[in-house]
Amino acid sequence: MRVEGKRLPKGATDWKRVDALSDGDIARAAKGDPAARPLTKKERARMKRVPLAKQVRRRFGLTQEQFAQAFGLSLATIRDWEQGRSKPDQSSRTLLFLIQTIPQQVSTVLRERRRRIVSA
């Protein structure tokens, strides 16, 4: 993308111009920028994707067992997700997102839920 006329302040983005770019414009710009070139299939195959569950758990410095216990998940499920034997379904991905975004609130809500179940 070439900005003509007025120069934007450093760090500013002209989102109208960005939104006006076609997928082809973006692909051509990426191919022309050695720092932004797309990865080859071989490069992608060598990369290991870190499962979301592991990223979220590691962010809080918890073991698999601590994470499972803190958020009411099965330890076997956490292990399966992290080792790629299974993937979180949509509701589990939503829970992981909430844990990542608002961990204290999620923990509080789940603790209250467990308390109500036990006292019922």
N, C-alpha and C positions, 0 to 999 in steps of 0.2 A: 504494500500500500504506500503510495507516495502522497505526501501532504503538500499541496501547493498553496501559494498565497500566504496567509497568516501561519506562523509557526505556533504550534501548541506549546504551552509550558511543559518543561520536562516532567514526565510521568503522567501527563494528561492524555486522555484517549478521546478521539472524535468518534463516538459510538454510532453516529449516523452514517459515517463513511464505512465503518466496520460492518454495520448491518447491511449496507448496500453491496458488499462483496458477495460474489457468487462462490459456490464450492470450487469451481474451476479457478477463479482468481486466487483463492486461498491455497489450492494445491500448487499452482504455478509459483506463488510467493514462497511456499515452503520448499519446493524443489530448488529454487534459486538461492536459498539461504542454507549454507552448509551446516549451520548450528541447529537448524530446524528440520533437517531432512527426515523423511519417514524411515522407520526401521525396516530392514529387509526381513523376509520370512525366517531366514536363518538366525538373524539377531533376535527376533521375537521368540523363536523356539528355545534359545539359550536362556532367556529370562525366566525367572521363577516369580510367579505372581504371589504376593503375600495376601493370604485370605483376609477379608475384612475382620473376621472374628479375632484373628491373631493380632492384627494392627490395633484394634480397640483394646484388647487385653493387655498388650505390651505397653500401650500408652499409659496405663495406670499401674504398671509394674506388678501385676498380679500373676500368680501361677494359674494354670488351667483350673485346678481345684478351687482356688479362691474365687476366681471369676465366676465359675459355675455356681458356687454357693451364694455369692453376693447378688447374683441376678436371677436366681431360680432356674438355672439351666442344668441339664444333665451333663456330667463330666464326659461321658461317652460321646455325647453330641458335640461338645466343644472339640474333643480330640478328632472326631470324624471330619468336622469342618476344617480344622487346621491342617489335617493330613491329606485333605482332598478326597476322602472317601465319600463324602456327601457335601452338598451345598445348602446353605440356609435358604428356606423358602421365603416367600415375600414377607410374611408377618415376622419371621425371625430377622430378616434384613432390616425391617422397620425398627424392631427392638434394638438391634445393634446400633443403628443410626441414633436412636434416642439415647442409648447408653453413652455413645461417643459425644453427643451434643449436650445432654443435661444429665450427667451420671448421678449426681446427688439426688435430684428429684425422682429419677427412676428407682434408685435404691430405696428411697423413703416410701414411695408408693408400693413397691413390692414387699417391703418389710411390713407395712400396714396391712396389706392383703393377707400375708402369711399369719399375722397376729389375729386377724378376724376369722380366718379359717380354723385356727387352733382353738379359739375361744367359742366357736359356734357349737 
